C-alpha cells in the first residue's frame, strides 16, 4: 500500500517556483468557472478605445498576478491552518480573475505585462512579510488589498467605453468577489494595519499600474 510523502521545504520551494513561472510568464492559467462575459456582446472599439481598454485589462491582469503571489506568500508562512485555507481559497477565485483578464486581452489582440515576473517576485516577498507579522495582520493585509483593488476596479469601470460589455462584466464580477474576500477576512479576525502600511501599498500599486498600462 502506497503512502503519501510529506512535502519537504525543497518540494514546497519547487512548487512555488513552478507556480511563479506559470503565472507570470505564460497564459497557462485556466478558469475553474465560466467567464462571466461568455454571452456578452460588445460594440466594435476604434483603435484608440481598443488600446485604452487593453491597457486597463493589462493592469487588471497584472494585479491578479500580484494577488496570486501575495496570497501564496502569505499562506506559506501563515501560523493558523484556518488562515492558510482562507488565503488559498481566495487565491483560487483570484486565479479565475487572472484567466478571465487574459482571455479578454487575447480577444483584444494584446498581451499581458512584460513586467509580470517583477510584479510576482515583489508581491510574493510582500506577502511573506505580511504573513510573518501574525495571522491577524495577515488577514488585515487581505482586507486592505481587496479594498484598494475594489477602488481601482471602480475607476476602470468608469473609464470603460459604454459599449464594451465584455470587459465591463468581467470587472463587475471581480469587484463583487474582491468585496467578498475582504468581508471574509474581516469575519475571520483581520486586524487593522498601521497607518503607514496602506499608504505604502497604494504607492506600490500606483507604480504597478503605471508600468503595466504600457509594458
N, CA, C and O of each residue as an XYZ file, in Angstrom:
860
protein
N       0.857     -1.197      0.000
C       0.000      0.000      0.000
C       0.890      1.243      0.000
O       1.803      1.354      0.818
N       0.628      2.168     -0.907
C       1.429      3.387     -1.004
C       0.991      4.390      0.043
O      -0.170      4.413      0.451
N       1.912      5.202      0.465
C       1.624      6.266      1.426
C       2.022      7.594      0.831
O       2.930      7.662      0.002
N       1.356      8.640      1.243
C       1.669      9.972      0.751
C       2.894     10.504      1.465
O       2.966     10.462      2.693
N       3.859     11.002      0.707
C       5.072     11.552      1.293
C       4.826     12.995      1.707
O       4.249     13.772      0.947
N       5.255     13.351      2.894
C       5.127     14.723      3.360
C       6.069     15.611      2.555
O       7.238     15.276      2.359
N       5.553     16.741      2.092
C       6.369     17.642      1.288
C       7.464     18.272      2.131
O       7.216     18.755      3.235
N       8.678     18.261      1.597
C       9.803     18.911      2.269
C       9.824     20.393      1.916
O       9.066     20.854      1.064
N      10.699     21.123      2.582
C      10.848     22.549      2.269
C      11.287     22.739      0.821
O      10.866     23.684      0.154
N      12.145     21.823      0.337
C      12.601     21.902     -1.055
C      11.440     21.632     -2.007
O      11.313     22.297     -3.035
N      10.590     20.658     -1.671
C       9.418     20.378     -2.501
C       8.533     21.613     -2.617
O       8.080     21.962     -3.707
N       8.290     22.273     -1.484
C       7.419     23.450     -1.492
C       8.047     24.591     -2.275
O       7.348     25.332     -2.966
N       9.375     24.738     -2.171
C      10.070     25.781     -2.928
C       9.939     25.530     -4.426
O       9.689     26.459     -5.194
N      10.108     24.267     -4.844
C       9.982     23.931     -6.268
C       8.558     24.195     -6.743
O       8.350     24.724     -7.835
N       7.576     23.826     -5.919
C       6.173     24.074     -6.286
C       5.902     25.564     -6.426
O       5.198     25.980     -7.346
N       6.454     26.374     -5.523
C       6.253     27.823     -5.597
C       6.918     28.401     -6.839
O       6.348     29.276     -7.492
N       8.118     27.925     -7.176
C       8.800     28.412     -8.374
C       8.028     28.034     -9.632
O       7.921     28.832    -10.564
N       7.492     26.819     -9.657
C       6.690     26.391    -10.804
C       5.454     27.272    -10.954
O       5.115     27.691    -12.061
N       4.786     27.549     -9.844
C       3.606     28.420     -9.866
C       3.979     29.815    -10.353
O       3.248     30.418    -11.139
N       5.123     30.330     -9.882
C       5.563     31.667    -10.287
C       5.798     31.740    -11.788
O       5.386     32.704    -12.434
N       6.457     30.728    -12.349
C       6.744     30.733    -13.788
C       5.465     30.632    -14.607
O       5.293     31.354    -15.589
N       4.564     29.732    -14.203
C       3.322     29.558    -14.953
C       2.449     30.804    -14.888
O       1.816     31.181    -15.874
N       2.419     31.435    -13.729
C       1.543     32.589    -13.536
C       2.069     33.844    -14.219
O       1.295     34.612    -14.792
N       3.366     34.053    -14.162
C       3.922     35.332    -14.610
C       4.455     35.336    -16.031
O       4.701     36.407    -16.586
N       4.641     34.161    -16.641
C       5.264     34.158    -17.968
C       4.451     33.436    -19.032
O       4.847     33.441    -20.198
N       3.323     32.811    -18.676
C       2.542     32.084    -19.674
C       1.063     32.425    -19.548
O       0.645     33.121    -18.623
N       0.285     31.922    -20.493
C      -1.170     32.031    -20.432
C      -1.772     30.686    -20.029
O      -2.860     30.323    -20.476
N      -1.046     29.944    -19.169
C      -1.455     28.580    -18.851
C      -2.610     28.510    -17.858
O      -3.216     27.451    -17.699
N      -2.925     29.614    -17.190
C      -3.985     29.583    -16.191
C      -5.342     29.350    -16.849
O      -5.746     30.093    -17.743
N      -6.031     28.323    -16.403
C      -7.363     28.013    -16.922
C      -8.383     28.271    -15.815
O      -8.152     27.906    -14.663
N      -9.517     28.902    -16.160
C     -10.509     29.195    -15.123
C     -11.256     27.947    -14.684
O     -11.517     27.051    -15.487
N     -11.597     27.898    -13.403
C     -12.420     26.801    -12.894
C     -13.893     27.085    -13.104
O     -14.722     26.176    -13.054
N     -14.224     28.362    -13.340
C     -15.620     28.774    -13.532
C     -15.764     29.456    -14.889
O     -14.789     29.974    -15.433
N     -16.979     29.456    -15.433
C     -17.191     30.103    -16.736
C     -16.895     31.601    -16.673
O     -17.091     32.248    -15.644
N     -16.426     32.127    -17.778
C     -16.194     33.559    -17.901
C     -17.534     34.296    -17.793
O     -18.463     33.976    -18.535
N     -17.656     35.274    -16.891
C     -18.940     35.978    -16.738
C     -19.359     36.750    -17.977
O     -20.518     37.144    -18.103
N     -18.418     36.970    -18.896
C     -18.736     37.700    -20.126
C     -18.947     36.768    -21.309
O     -18.979     37.216    -22.455
N     -19.090     35.475    -21.037
C     -19.155     34.497    -22.125
C     -20.259     34.798    -23.127
O     -20.079     34.591    -24.327
N     -21.390     35.281    -22.653
C     -22.534     35.531    -23.546
C     -22.730     37.015    -23.857
O     -23.704     37.391    -24.510
N     -21.814     37.849    -23.395
C     -21.964     39.293    -23.604
C     -21.513     39.693    -25.007
O     -20.562     39.131    -25.549
N     -22.197     40.658    -25.575
C     -21.845     41.206    -26.884
C     -21.331     42.630    -26.697
O     -21.942     43.427    -25.985
N     -20.211     42.948    -27.337
C     -19.634     44.282    -27.225
C     -19.651     44.987    -28.569
O     -19.499     44.365    -29.620
N     -19.839     46.282    -28.513
C     -19.745     47.094    -29.725
C     -18.294     47.130    -30.201
O     -17.368     46.939    -29.413
N     -18.110     47.374    -31.475
C     -16.758     47.480    -32.019
C     -16.046     48.678    -31.404
O     -16.640     49.742    -31.233
N     -14.777     48.499    -31.074
C     -13.971     49.569    -30.499
C     -13.076     50.171    -31.578
O     -12.520     49.448    -32.405
N     -12.940     51.493    -31.565
C     -11.992     52.091    -32.501
C     -10.580     51.857    -31.964
O     -10.429     51.456    -30.809
N      -9.539     52.097    -32.771
C      -8.175     51.774    -32.337
C      -7.769     52.433    -31.015
O      -7.102     51.804    -30.193
N      -8.163     53.686    -30.805
C      -7.815     54.364    -29.558
C      -8.502     53.708    -28.365
O      -7.881     53.495    -27.324
N      -9.779     53.390    -28.518
C     -10.509     52.714    -27.447
C      -9.911     51.333    -27.170
O      -9.752     50.943    -26.014
N      -9.585     50.608    -28.218
C      -9.035     49.263    -28.038
C      -7.734     49.309    -27.256
O      -7.523     48.498    -26.355
N      -6.855     50.257    -27.594
C      -5.576     50.364    -26.883
C      -5.806     50.714    -25.417
O      -5.131     50.184    -24.535
N      -6.759     51.605    -25.158
C      -7.012     52.015    -23.773
C      -7.602     50.854    -22.973
O      -7.178     50.594    -21.846
N      -8.576     50.160    -23.553
C      -9.177     49.014    -22.852
C      -8.123     47.939    -22.603
O      -8.081     47.347    -21.524
N      -7.273     47.688    -23.599
C      -6.213     46.695    -23.425
C      -5.261     47.108    -22.302
O      -4.824     46.272    -21.512
N      -4.944     48.401    -22.237
C      -4.082     48.878    -21.153
C      -4.716     48.661    -19.793
O      -4.039     48.251    -18.850
N      -6.014     48.931    -19.682
C      -6.714     48.726    -18.410
C      -6.765     47.245    -18.051
O      -6.530     46.872    -16.901
N      -7.073     46.399    -19.036
C      -7.140     44.963    -18.755
C      -5.759     44.390    -18.454
O      -5.645     43.415    -17.711
N      -4.709     44.983    -19.022
C      -3.353     44.544    -18.703
C      -3.027     44.871    -17.242
O      -2.392     44.078    -16.546
N      -3.470     46.047    -16.790
C      -3.295     46.401    -15.386
C      -4.015     45.391    -14.493
O      -3.457     44.921    -13.501
N      -5.260     45.060    -14.853
C      -6.035     44.128    -14.037
C      -5.420     42.734    -14.046
O      -5.411     42.043    -13.027
N      -4.905     42.325    -15.203
C      -4.223     41.034    -15.290
C      -2.981     41.045    -14.401
O      -2.738     40.091    -13.662
N      -2.195     42.121    -14.470
C      -1.004     42.220    -13.623
C      -1.389     42.224    -12.143
O      -0.691     41.641    -11.313
N      -2.506     42.887    -11.819
C      -2.973     42.892    -10.439
C      -3.314     41.495     -9.956
O      -3.086     41.170     -8.791
N      -3.858     40.663    -10.836
C      -4.187     39.289    -10.459
C      -2.934     38.428    -10.348
O      -2.895     37.498     -9.543
N      -1.913     38.723    -11.141
C      -0.611     38.071    -10.958
C      -0.086     38.392     -9.563
O       0.399     37.514     -8.849
N      -0.192     39.671     -9.187
C       0.243     40.086     -7.847
C      -0.559     39.381     -6.762
O      -0.007     38.964     -5.744
N      -1.882     39.247     -6.988
C      -2.736     38.596     -5.990
C      -2.324     37.154     -5.775
O      -2.276     36.679     -4.640
N      -2.025     36.451     -6.866
C      -1.576     35.064     -6.723
C      -0.317     34.991     -5.863
O      -0.218     34.156     -4.964
N       0.640     35.867     -6.146
C       1.895     35.854     -5.394
C       1.694     36.273     -3.945
O       2.261     35.667     -3.037
N       0.892     37.303     -3.728
C       0.622     37.769     -2.361
C       0.021     36.656     -1.512
O       0.506     36.366     -0.418
N      -1.043     36.034     -2.026
C      -1.749     35.030     -1.236
C      -0.880     33.797     -1.007
O      -0.915     33.207      0.072
N      -0.103     33.405     -2.013
C       0.765     32.249     -1.827
C       1.851     32.556     -0.800
O       2.153     31.728      0.060
N       2.441     33.758     -0.894
C       3.455     34.144      0.089
C       2.887     34.212      1.497
O       3.527     33.766      2.449
N       1.682     34.773      1.633
C       1.035     34.853      2.937
C       0.706     33.467      3.471
O       0.938     33.179      4.645
N       0.165     32.607      2.611
C      -0.212     31.261      3.037
C       1.012     30.446      3.442
O       0.933     29.614      4.346
N       2.139     30.681      2.779
C       3.342     29.898      3.060
C       3.818     30.069      4.500
O       4.402     29.148      5.071
N       3.574     31.248      5.095
C       4.066     31.487      6.467
C       2.929     31.666      7.475
O       3.185     32.002      8.632
N       1.676     31.447      7.056
C       0.544     31.575      7.985
C       0.716     30.574      9.127
O       1.119     29.432      8.907
N       0.408     31.013     10.343
C       0.604     30.149     11.508
C      -0.602     29.271     11.795
O      -0.464     28.190     12.368
N      -1.765     29.724     11.406
C      -3.007     29.005     11.687
C      -3.522     28.354     10.411
O      -3.546     28.983      9.353
N      -3.936     27.087     10.512
C      -4.388     26.366      9.323
C      -5.633     27.000      8.719
O      -5.784     27.019      7.498
N      -6.533     27.522      9.564
C      -7.746     28.164      9.037
C      -7.386     29.393      8.210
O      -7.987     29.638      7.164
N      -6.401     30.170      8.679
C      -5.951     31.334      7.920
C      -5.345     30.905      6.598
O      -5.600     31.514      5.559
N      -4.539     29.850      6.642
C      -3.915     29.358      5.410
C      -4.983     28.942      4.398
O      -4.887     29.283      3.219
N      -5.986     28.219      4.849
C      -7.031     27.764      3.944
C      -7.851     28.934      3.400
O      -8.278     28.915      2.245
N      -8.068     29.949      4.235
C      -8.774     31.154      3.773
C      -8.001     31.801      2.626
O      -8.592     32.187      1.618
N      -6.693     31.919      2.776
C      -5.861     32.546      1.750
C      -5.838     31.717      0.466
O      -5.911     32.270     -0.631
N      -5.739     30.410      0.600
C      -5.685     29.550     -0.571
C      -7.019     29.542     -1.311
O      -7.045     29.462     -2.539
N      -8.129     29.626     -0.574
C      -9.441     29.689     -1.218
C      -9.583     30.992     -2.014
O     -10.064     30.988     -3.147
N      -9.158     32.101     -1.405
C      -9.218     33.382     -2.115
C      -8.339     33.347     -3.356
O      -8.722     33.859     -4.408
N      -7.150     32.735     -3.233
C      -6.245     32.643     -4.380
C      -6.867     31.846     -5.519
O      -6.635     32.146     -6.690
N      -7.658     30.828     -5.176
C      -8.310     30.023     -6.204
C      -9.294     30.859     -7.019
O      -9.344     30.747     -8.244
N     -10.077     31.700     -6.335
C     -11.000     32.570     -7.058
C     -10.243     33.627     -7.848
O     -10.641     33.984     -8.957
N      -9.140     34.133     -7.272
C      -8.348     35.129     -7.986
C      -7.728     34.526     -9.250
O      -7.492     35.243    -10.223
N      -7.463     33.216     -9.243
C      -6.924     32.568    -10.440
C      -7.927     32.632    -11.585
O      -7.538     32.744    -12.747
N      -9.221     32.560    -11.260
C     -10.239     32.732    -12.302
C     -10.188     34.148    -12.857
O     -10.288     34.347    -14.068
N     -10.032     35.136    -11.969
C      -9.927     36.531    -12.424
C      -8.742     36.679    -13.387
O      -8.848     37.333    -14.424
N      -7.621     36.064    -13.026
C      -6.426     36.113    -13.868
C      -6.725     35.544    -15.247
O      -6.358     36.134    -16.263
N      -7.393     34.396    -15.278
C      -7.699     33.753    -16.561
C      -8.674     34.588    -17.385
O      -8.510     34.718    -18.598
N      -9.690     35.155    -16.729
C     -10.679     35.960    -17.465
C     -10.023     37.195    -18.087
O     -10.304     37.544    -19.233
N      -9.146     37.854    -17.318
C      -8.442     39.037    -17.856
C      -7.548     38.640    -19.026
O      -7.462     39.363    -20.018
N      -6.882     37.488    -18.909
C      -6.047     37.006    -20.000
C      -6.856     36.718    -21.250
O      -6.422     37.022    -22.361
N      -8.039     36.130    -21.070
C      -8.916     35.856    -22.212
C      -9.330     37.150    -22.904
O      -9.343     37.228    -24.133
N      -9.667     38.160    -22.110
C     -10.090     39.430    -22.713
C      -8.929     40.097    -23.452
O      -9.137     40.686    -24.513
N      -7.722     40.017    -22.916
C      -6.563     40.583    -23.608
C      -6.360     39.914    -24.960
O      -6.063     40.584    -25.949
N      -6.519     38.602    -25.007
C      -6.366     37.895    -26.287
C      -7.448     38.314    -27.275
O      -7.180     38.454    -28.469
N      -8.673     38.516    -26.781
C      -9.745     38.987    -27.664
C      -9.423     40.352    -28.253
O      -9.831     40.668    -29.371
N      -8.688     41.159    -27.492
C      -8.305     42.491    -27.943
C      -7.014     42.470    -28.757
O      -6.488     43.518    -29.132
N      -6.511     41.263    -29.027
C      -5.251     41.095    -29.771
C      -4.100     41.813    -29.082
O      -3.281     42.472    -29.723
N      -4.058     41.672    -27.765
C      -2.994     42.309    -26.995
C      -2.368     41.272    -26.064
O      -2.709     40.091    -26.123
N      -1.460     41.714    -25.214
C      -0.662     40.793    -24.397
C      -0.660     41.218    -22.937
O      -1.078     42.321    -22.583
N      -0.176     40.309    -22.104
C      -0.007     40.609    -20.682
C       1.229     41.489    -20.489
O       2.022     41.675    -21.411
N       1.379     42.024    -19.285
C       2.519     42.894    -18.983
C       3.837     42.136    -19.066
O       3.955     41.024    -18.550
N       4.816     42.737    -19.710
C       6.155     42.148    -19.778
C       6.832     42.156    -18.410
O       7.812     41.443    -18.194
N       6.312     42.961    -17.492
C       6.909     43.082    -16.165
C       6.284     42.138    -15.148
O       6.571     42.246    -13.955
N       5.436     41.214    -15.590
C       4.761     40.322    -14.644
C       5.705     39.542    -13.726
O       5.395     39.382    -12.546
N       6.853     39.047    -14.226
C       7.764     38.357    -13.289
C       8.236     39.269    -12.150
O       8.405     38.817    -11.017
N       8.448     40.545    -12.455
C       8.843     41.502    -11.418
C       7.710     41.709    -10.428
O       7.930     41.696     -9.217
N       6.481     41.903    -10.945
C       5.340     42.082    -10.044
C       5.170     40.852     -9.151
O       4.876     40.980     -7.963
N       5.354     39.672     -9.720
C       5.159     38.441     -8.947
C       6.197     38.344     -7.823
O       5.846     38.100     -6.668
N       7.463     38.535     -8.165
C       8.524     38.394     -7.166
C       8.340     39.385     -6.017
O       8.464     39.017     -4.849
N       8.045     40.641     -6.355
C       7.851     41.643     -5.312
C       6.650     41.344     -4.443
O       6.700     41.525     -3.226
N       5.571     40.886     -5.055
C       4.351     40.604     -4.304
C       4.517     39.391     -3.404
O       3.979     39.362     -2.297
N       5.250     38.397     -3.862
C       5.497     37.215     -3.031
C       6.271     37.614     -1.770
O       5.953     37.165     -0.668
N       7.285     38.458     -1.945
C       8.074     38.916     -0.797
C       7.217     39.730      0.169
O       7.320     39.570      1.385
N       6.371     40.601     -0.377
C       5.478     41.403      0.462
C       4.498     40.496      1.213
O       4.217     40.717      2.391
N       3.978     39.470      0.519
C       3.048     38.546      1.151
C       3.689     37.801      2.305
O       3.062     37.632      3.350
N       4.908     37.356      2.140
C       5.594     36.663      3.224
C       5.838     37.604      4.406
O       5.687     37.211      5.563
N       6.213     38.840      4.105
C       6.429     39.814      5.180
C       5.143     40.063      5.961
O       5.161     40.165      7.188
N       4.016     40.159      5.232
C       2.725     40.357      5.891
C       2.380     39.156      6.760
O       1.884     39.313      7.876
N       2.642     37.964      6.250
C       2.326     36.757      6.997
C       3.143     36.611      8.259
O       2.643     36.129      9.275
N       4.396     37.025      8.202
C       5.267     36.911      9.368
C       4.854     37.849     10.495
O       5.275     37.670     11.638
N       4.031     38.850     10.180
C       3.562     39.781     11.208
C       2.484     39.168     12.089
O       2.086     39.768     13.088
N       2.004     37.972     11.729
C       0.962     37.321     12.505
C      -0.329     37.214     11.723
O      -0.577     38.002     10.810
N      -1.156     36.239     12.080
C      -2.343     35.963     11.284
C      -3.342     37.115     11.270
O      -4.007     37.328     10.256
N      -3.466     37.862     12.362
C      -4.393     38.992     12.383
C      -4.010     40.043     11.363
O      -4.859     40.532     10.618
N      -2.719     40.396     11.326
C      -2.246     41.366     10.336
C      -2.223     40.752      8.940
O      -2.429     41.451      7.948
N      -1.973     39.450      8.864
C      -2.012     38.750      7.581
C      -3.383     38.941      6.939
O      -3.480     39.283      5.760
N      -4.440     38.719      7.716
C      -5.802     38.910      7.216
C      -6.115     40.390      6.995
O      -6.851     40.746      6.075
N      -5.550     41.247      7.849
C      -5.731     42.685      7.658
C      -5.147     43.152      6.339
O      -5.677     44.065      5.705
N      -4.058     42.527      5.927
C      -3.438     42.854      4.643
C      -4.370     42.463      3.503
O      -4.458     43.166      2.496
N      -5.070     41.332      3.665
C      -6.052     40.916      2.658
C      -7.150     41.971      2.531
O      -7.526     42.355      1.424
N      -7.661     42.437      3.675
C      -8.741     43.428      3.665
C      -8.300     44.689      2.928
O      -9.019     45.185      2.060
N      -7.124     45.207      3.271
C      -6.654     46.445      2.645
C      -6.373     46.242      1.160
O      -6.692     47.107      0.344
N      -5.777     45.104      0.805
C      -5.516     44.807     -0.605
C      -6.806     44.798     -1.410
O      -6.894     45.411     -2.474
N      -7.815     44.088     -0.882
C      -9.071     43.972     -1.620
C      -9.796     45.311     -1.711
O     -10.418     45.598     -2.734
N      -9.731     46.125     -0.681
C     -10.355     47.444     -0.737
C      -9.708     48.308     -1.810
O     -10.396     49.020     -2.541
N      -8.376     48.242     -1.901
C      -7.700     49.030     -2.917
C      -8.002     48.512     -4.319
O      -8.135     49.296     -5.259
N      -8.109     47.186     -4.459
C      -8.460     46.617     -5.760
C      -9.882     47.019     -6.151
O     -10.135     47.375     -7.302
N     -10.803     46.961     -5.199
C     -12.178     47.410     -5.471
C     -12.186     48.835     -5.996
O     -12.908     49.154     -6.941
N     -11.375     49.693     -5.377
C     -11.334     51.099     -5.759
C     -10.826     51.273     -7.184
O     -11.400     52.035     -7.961
N      -9.744     50.563     -7.532
C      -9.228     50.767     -8.891
C     -10.112     50.089     -9.929
O     -10.150     50.535    -11.076
N     -10.827     49.022     -9.562
C     -11.789     48.434    -10.495
C     -12.940     49.405    -10.773
O     -13.407     49.517    -11.906
N     -13.387     50.102     -9.732
C     -14.438     51.104     -9.927
C     -13.960     52.204    -10.868
O     -14.718     52.681    -11.712
N     -12.699     52.602    -10.718
C     -12.124     53.620    -11.615
C     -12.079     53.111    -13.054
O     -12.390     53.854    -13.985
N     -11.693     51.847    -13.239
C     -11.623     51.286    -14.590
C     -13.007     51.161    -15.210
O     -13.171     51.386    -16.409
N     -14.000     50.806    -14.410
C     -15.368     50.712    -14.926
C     -15.862     52.072    -15.413
O     -16.609     52.154    -16.388
N     -15.445     53.133    -14.735
C     -15.833     54.477    -15.179
C     -15.170     54.830    -16.507
O     -15.722     55.592    -17.300
N     -13.984     54.272    -16.746
C     -13.247     54.597    -17.969
C     -13.608     53.714    -19.152
O     -13.298     54.056    -20.293
N     -14.257     52.583    -18.899
C     -14.589     51.660    -19.981
C     -15.596     52.277    -20.960
O     -16.555     52.914    -20.524
N     -15.399     52.102    -22.261
C     -16.414     52.542    -23.217
C     -17.754     51.882    -22.892
O     -17.798     50.713    -22.509
N     -18.827     52.622    -23.044
C     -20.156     52.114    -22.676
C     -20.503     50.823    -23.410
O     -21.193     49.962    -22.865
N     -20.029     50.690    -24.636
C     -20.393     49.522    -25.425
C     -19.569     48.282    -25.157
O     -19.870     47.214    -25.689
N     -18.512     48.405    -24.324
C     -17.638     47.251    -24.073
C     -18.211     46.413    -22.931
O     -17.712     46.453    -21.806
N     -19.252     45.663    -23.233
C     -19.934     44.881    -22.201
C     -19.100     43.691    -21.733
O     -19.246     43.246    -20.595
N     -18.233     43.173    -22.590
C     -17.430     42.011    -22.204
C     -16.436     42.387    -21.099
O     -16.362     41.705    -20.077
N     -15.683     43.453    -21.295
C     -14.752     43.891    -20.256
C     -15.510     44.296    -18.987
O     -15.102     43.971    -17.872
N     -16.601     44.999    -19.180
C     -17.384     45.506    -18.052
C     -17.905     44.364    -17.163
O     -17.838     44.455    -15.937
N     -18.418     43.303    -17.772
C     -18.967     42.207    -16.974
C     -17.887     41.457    -16.210
O     -18.119     41.001    -15.091
N     -16.709     41.328    -16.806
C     -15.595     40.696    -16.095
C     -15.220     41.525    -14.873
O     -15.069     40.984    -13.777
N     -15.069     42.832    -15.054
C     -14.657     43.686    -13.948
C     -15.722     43.755    -12.857
O     -15.386     43.812    -11.674
N     -16.981     43.750    -13.229
C     -18.042     43.790    -12.223
C     -18.034     42.533    -11.361
O     -18.208     42.614    -10.145
N     -17.832     41.364    -11.983
C     -17.752     40.131    -11.197
C     -16.535     40.162    -10.286
O     -16.624     39.785     -9.117
N     -15.408     40.606    -10.808
C     -14.203     40.704     -9.989
C     -14.424     41.626     -8.799
O     -14.043     41.297     -7.675
N     -15.038     42.781     -9.044
C     -15.269     43.754     -7.981
C     -16.125     43.151     -6.867
O     -15.830     43.340     -5.687
N     -17.177     42.430     -7.234
C     -18.053     41.816     -6.235
C     -17.301     40.771     -5.416
O     -17.506     40.672     -4.206
N     -16.442     39.999     -6.054
C     -15.738     38.951     -5.333
C     -14.607     39.505     -4.473
O     -14.295     38.935     -3.427
N     -13.985     40.614     -4.899
C     -12.977     41.246     -4.044
C     -13.628     41.711     -2.736
O     -13.040     41.572     -1.664
N     -14.843     42.262     -2.828
C     -15.559     42.696     -1.631
C     -15.858     41.508     -0.719
O     -15.770     41.618      0.503
N     -16.211     40.379     -1.320
C     -16.481     39.173     -0.533
C     -15.217     38.698      0.183
O     -15.283     38.284      1.340
N     -14.075     38.751     -0.489
C     -12.823     38.328      0.133
C     -12.480     39.228      1.326
O     -12.041     38.751      2.372
N     -12.686     40.520      1.151
C     -12.400     41.460      2.242
C     -13.301     41.179      3.443
O     -12.836     41.156      4.583
N     -14.587     40.966      3.183
C     -15.516     40.706      4.278
C     -15.193     39.386      4.977
O     -15.283     39.294      6.201
N     -14.821     38.372      4.208
C     -14.473     37.079      4.795
C     -13.244     37.205      5.691
O     -13.176     36.576      6.747
N     -12.269     38.019      5.269
C     -11.079     38.230      6.098
C     -11.429     38.977      7.379
O     -10.892     38.668      8.443
N     -12.326     39.959      7.287
C     -12.784     40.661      8.478
C     -13.474     39.701      9.441
O     -13.230     39.737     10.647
N     -14.334     38.844      8.904
C     -15.054     37.881      9.726
C     -14.111     36.877     10.381
O     -14.412     36.338     11.447
N     -12.963     36.625      9.738
C     -12.001     35.647     10.251
C     -11.063     36.242     11.289
O     -10.228     35.528     11.845
N     -11.189     37.557     11.565
C     -10.375     38.156     12.614
C      -9.264     39.074     12.149
O      -8.241     39.204     12.821
N      -9.456     39.714     10.998
C      -8.439     40.632     10.491
C      -8.209     41.791     11.454
O      -9.149     42.297     12.066
N      -6.956     42.204     11.581
C      -6.595     43.371     12.384
C      -6.308     44.554     11.468
O      -5.817     44.380     10.353
N      -6.614     45.744     11.937
C      -6.352     46.949     11.145
C      -4.852     47.172     11.033
O      -4.128     47.059     12.022
N      -4.390     47.486      9.839
C      -2.970     47.701      9.608
C      -2.534     49.066     10.135
O      -3.332     50.004     10.133
N      -1.277     49.197     10.589
C      -0.753     50.511     10.976
C      -0.866     51.500      9.823
O      -0.717     51.112      8.664
N      -1.122     52.755     10.117
C      -1.433     53.774      9.107
C      -0.437     53.855      7.949
O      -0.869     54.020      6.808
N       0.892     53.747      8.187
C       1.809     53.886      7.041
C       1.679     52.767      6.015
O       2.009     52.968      4.846
N       1.208     51.597      6.426
C       1.191     50.442      5.524
C       0.224     50.627      4.355
O       0.626     50.407      3.213
N      -1.034     51.023      4.584
C      -1.927     51.246      3.440
C      -1.409     52.307      2.469
O      -1.587     52.183      1.258
N      -0.766     53.349      3.004
C      -0.212     54.388      2.121
C       0.903     53.812      1.249
O       0.991     54.122      0.061
N       1.754     52.972      1.844
C       2.825     52.345      1.070
C       2.252     51.406      0.023
O       2.747     51.349     -1.103
N       1.204     50.664      0.391
C       0.557     49.761     -0.566
C      -0.015     50.522     -1.747
O       0.092     50.071     -2.888
N      -0.627     51.684     -1.485
C      -1.179     52.490     -2.575
C      -0.068     53.005     -3.488
O      -0.242     53.060     -4.705
N       1.072     53.382     -2.908
C       2.188     53.880     -3.717
C       2.731     52.780     -4.622
O       2.994     53.018     -5.801
N       2.899     51.580     -4.075
C       3.391     50.451     -4.866
C       2.393     50.107     -5.970
O       2.787     49.836     -7.104
N       1.100     50.117     -5.635
C       0.052     49.834     -6.625
C       0.075     50.853     -7.749
O      -0.117     50.500     -8.912
N       0.308     52.110     -7.413
C       0.355     53.167     -8.429
C       1.509     52.918     -9.401
O       1.352     53.103    -10.607
N       2.655     52.504     -8.890
C       3.794     52.213     -9.762
C       3.480     51.029    -10.683
O       3.818     51.039    -11.867
N       2.828     50.011    -10.114
C       2.461     48.851    -10.922
C       1.524     49.256    -12.052
O       1.705     48.822    -13.190
N       0.528     50.079    -11.754
C      -0.442     50.487    -12.769
C       0.239     51.303    -13.879
O      -0.061     51.126    -15.060
N       1.142     52.182    -13.494
C       1.862     52.968    -14.495
C       2.672     52.090    -15.444
O       2.667     52.294    -16.658
N       3.365     51.109    -14.870
C       4.193     50.234    -15.695
C       3.381     49.273    -16.538
O       3.683     49.064    -17.713
N       2.337     48.678    -15.937
C       1.569     47.645    -16.641
C       0.715     48.223    -17.772
O       0.437     47.518    -18.742
N       0.301     49.466    -17.674
C      -0.570     50.038    -18.718
C       0.097     49.977    -20.088
O      -0.559     49.689    -21.090
N       1.383     50.243    -20.130
C       2.098     50.259    -21.413
C       2.996     49.050    -21.631
O       3.187     48.609    -22.764
N       3.540     48.519    -20.555
C       4.512     47.417    -20.689
C       3.950     46.103    -20.180
O       4.636     45.081    -20.221
